[in-house]
Amino acid sequence: MSGNQNTQAIICFGPFQEDIQTQELRKQGVRLRLPGQSFQILKMLLMRPGELVTREELLKELWPSETYVDFDHGVNAAVNRLREVLGDDTDNPRFIETLPRRGPLSA
């Protein structure tokens, strides 16, 4: 057996498909624009369906320890962009529910 296996990790949810390898999000085959940090948050949520992803986990994944940013603003903006692309609503979430002061929860 050759060590060069071509495996592609595609996660489907609702009408969406996330390709982990190419970092593309598609809706019914149409590629959607999703910034890198928003994609990383989506990936984290999809890898742990129904589980809480804490703000601390997002911080560690999205920004190296020596990076200084307004973390709250950055995470909020990335989650908002993700919700916008998914057509998700904070009042009636289908895909992302946010628990105050804790982080997003994948539905």
VOBA-1610 file (N, C-alpha, C; in pm, whole numbers, padded with zeros to 5 digits, always signed):
BEGIN
Met+00085-00118+00000Met+00000+00000+00000Met+00089+00123+00000Ser+00057+00217-00081Ser+00139+00338-00089Ser+00105+00434+00023Gly+00204+00509+00069Gly+00183+00607+00175Gly+00123+00736+00125Asn+00097+00745-00005Asn+00044+00868-00064Asn-00104+00853-00093Gln-00183+00848+00014Gln-00327+00836-00002Gln-00386+00974-00020Asn-00480+00986-00111Asn-00546+01114-00137Asn-00681+01114-00067Thr-00682+01160+00058Thr-00807+01167+00132Thr-00848+01312+00145Gln-00976+01334+00135Gln-01029+01469+00142Gln-01132+01474+00254Ala-01114+01564+00347Ala-01205+01576+00460Ala-01312+01680+00427Ile-01430+01632+00394Ile-01542+01721+00366Ile-01648+01696+00471Ile-01689+01804+00537Ile-01792+01795+00640Ile-01917+01863+00585Cys-02028+01790+00584Cys-02155+01844+00535Cys-02244+01878+00653Phe-02309+01993+00643Phe-02407+02033+00744Phe-02508+02124+00675Gly-02637+02095+00696Gly-02740+02170+00624Gly-02709+02167+00476Pro-02723+02281+00406Pro-02691+02286+00262Pro-02543+02314+00234Phe-02459+02310+00338Phe-02318+02349+00327Phe-02224+02229+00326Gln-02108+02251+00265Gln-01999+02154+00267Gln-01871+02232+00296Glu-01798+02187+00398Glu-01670+02248+00430Glu-01561+02150+00394Asp-01468+02195+00310Asp-01354+02114+00271Asp-01235+02158+00356Ile-01198+02074+00450Ile-01090+02106+00544Ile-00957+02123+00470Gln-00933+02037+00372Gln-00805+02038+00301Gln-00785+02166+00219Thr-00886+02207+00143Thr-00871+02325+00057Thr-00918+02453+00126Gln-00975+02440+00245Gln-01030+02551+00321Gln-01134+02628+00240Glu-01228+02552+00184Glu-01337+02611+00107Glu-01470+02575+00171Leu-01560+02671+00168Leu-01697+02647+00213Leu-01787+02663+00091Arg-01874+02566+00072Arg-01966+02571-00042Arg-02109+02553+00007Lys-02200+02615-00065Lys-02343+02598-00041Lys-02402+02548-00170Gln-02450+02425-00167Gln-02507+02361-00285Gln-02413+02373-00405Gly-02284+02351-00380Gly-02184+02352-00484Gly-02122+02487-00517Val-02180+02596-00468Val-02129+02730-00495Val-02033+02770-00385Arg-01911+02810-00425Arg-01809+02850-00327Arg-01848+02984-00264Leu-01836+02990-00131Leu-01867+03110-00055Leu-01738+03172-00004Arg-01734+03304+00005Arg-01618+03374+00060Arg-01626+03371+00212Leu-01522+03317+00272Leu-01516+03310+00417Leu-01373+03337+00460Pro-01350+03447+00534Pro-01214+03480+00579Pro-01154+03368+00664Gly-01022+03364+00667Gly-00948+03258+00734Gly-00987+03233+00878Gln-00999+03337+00959Gln-01032+03316+01100Gln-01174+03262+01116Ser-01265+03310+01033Ser-01403+03258+01038Ser-01404+03111+00997Phe-01324+03075+00896Phe-01314+02936+00854Phe-01260+02849+00967Gln-01158+02897+01036Gln-01098+02820+01146Gln-01198+02799+01259Ile-01280+02901+01288Ile-01382+02886+01392Ile-01483+02781+01347Leu-01528+02789+01222Leu-01623+02690+01170Leu-01564+02550+01179Lys-01441+02535+01142Lys-01374+02405+01149Lys-01374+02352+01291Met-01340+02437+01388Met-01338+02395+01528Met-01477+02350+01573Leu-01579+02425+01533Leu-01716+02390+01573Leu-01760+02259+01509Leu-01726+02241+01382Leu-01768+02119+01312Leu-01695+01995+01362Met-01575+02012+01412Met-01499+01899+01465Met-01553+01855+01602Arg-01633+01941+01665Arg-01689+01910+01797Arg-01838+01944+01800Pro-01920+01877+01722Pro-02062+01912+01715Pro-02132+01901+01850Gly-02209+02004+01881Gly-02285+02006+02005Gly-02205+02042+02128Glu-02075+02065+02112Glu-01989+02097+02226Glu-01956+02246+02228Leu-01930+02294+02347Leu-01885+02432+02364Leu-01740+02446+02323Val-01711+02547+02243Val-01573+02584+02212Val-01550+02715+02286Thr-01462+02713+02383Thr-01445+02830+02470Thr-01367+02941+02398Arg-01384+03061+02449Arg-01310+03175+02395Arg-01160+03152+02411Glu-01119+03087+02518Glu-00977+03059+02539Glu-00924+02964+02432Glu-01003+02865+02395Glu-00962+02773+02288Glu-00949+02847+02156Leu-01043+02938+02129Leu-01037+03017+02006Leu-00911+03104+02005Leu-00881+03164+02119Leu-00762+03249+02130Leu-00636+03169+02094Lys-00624+03050+02153Lys-00505+02967+02129Lys-00495+02923+01983Glu-00608+02894+01921Glu-00609+02845+01783Glu-00587+02956+01681Leu-00645+03073+01706Leu-00644+03179+01605Leu-00525+03273+01612Trp-00470+03294+01731Trp-00361+03388+01746Trp-00247+03326+01825Pro-00126+03329+01770Pro-00009+03278+01844Pro+00009+03356+01974Ser+00077+03296+02069Ser+00090+03355+02202Ser+00158+03491+02200Glu+00244+03518+02103Glu+00314+03646+02099Glu+00239+03753+02019Thr+00116+03722+01977Thr+00036+03818+01902Thr-00052+03898+01997Tyr-00052+04029+01978Tyr-00133+04117+02063Tyr-00242+04180+01978Val-00366+04141+02005Val-00482+04193+01932Val-00594+04218+02031Asp-00695+04291+01985Asp-00818+04304+02063Asp-00896+04176+02039Phe-00869+04077+02122Phe-00922+03943+02103Phe-01074+03942+02096Asp-01141+04008+02190Asp-01288+04007+02192Asp-01345+04061+02061His-01290+04172+02017His-01337+04231+01891His-01310+04136+01774Gly-01191+04077+01770Gly-01155+03987+01661Gly-01243+03863+01654Val-01268+03801+01768Val-01354+03682+01772Val-01497+03719+01735Asn-01546+03828+01793Asn-01683+03869+01762Asn-01700+03897+01613Ala-01604+03965+01554Ala-01612+03997+01411Ala-01606+03869+01327Ala-01519+03775+01363Ala-01506+03650+01287Ala-01634+03566+01298Val-01693+03559+01416Val-01817+03483+01435Val-01931+03552+01359Asn-01936+03685+01363Asn-02040+03757+01291Asn-02030+03735+01141Arg-01907+03735+01086Arg-01888+03708+00943Arg-01933+03565+00910Leu-01901+03472+00997Leu-01941+03333+00978Leu-02093+03321+00978Arg-02157+03384+01074Arg-02304+03381+01080Arg-02366+03442+00953Glu-02307+03551+00908Glu-02359+03618+00788Glu-02352+03525+00667Val-02239+03459+00648Val-02222+03368+00535Val-02318+03249+00545Leu-02338+03198+00667Leu-02427+03084+00688Leu-02575+03124+00688Gly-02602+03255+00696Gly-02741+03299+00707Gly-02800+03262+00841Asp-02716+03259+00944Asp-02759+03221+01078Asp-02802+03345+01156Asp-02893+03327+01247Asp-02950+03438+01325Asp-02920+03417+01473Thr-02873+03523+01540Thr-02840+03510+01682Thr-02964+03484+01767Asp-03080+03536+01725Asp-03202+03516+01803Asp-03261+03376+01785Asn-03239+03317+01668Asn-03291+03185+01639Asn-03183+03105+01563Pro-03075+03068+01634Pro-02960+03006+01566Pro-02990+02865+01515Arg-02943+02838+01393Arg-02951+02703+01336Arg-02817+02632+01350Phe-02708+02709+01338Phe-02576+02648+01334Phe-02485+02689+01450Ile-02492+02815+01492Ile-02401+02865+01596Ile-02481+02934+01705Glu-02470+02881+01824Glu-02530+02945+01941Glu-02417+02996+02028Thr-02427+03119+02073Thr-02323+03175+02159Thr-02373+03179+02303Leu-02290+03127+02392Leu-02321+03134+02535Leu-02246+03254+02590Pro-02317+03349+02651Pro-02253+03472+02699Pro-02129+03444+02784Arg-02021+03513+02748Arg-01893+03509+02820Arg-01821+03375+02812Arg-01874+03279+02734Arg-01810+03146+02729Arg-01762+03113+02588Gly-01842+03138+02487Gly-01799+03108+02351Gly-01910+03049+02269Pro-01881+03020+02142Pro-01981+02964+02053Pro-01999+02815+02075Leu-02120+02769+02048Leu-02157+02629+02061Leu-02213+02587+01927Ser-02162+02479+01872Ser-02215+02433+01745Ser-02345+02359+01767Ala-02438+02381+01677Ala-02569+02318+01690Ala-02569+02180+01629
//
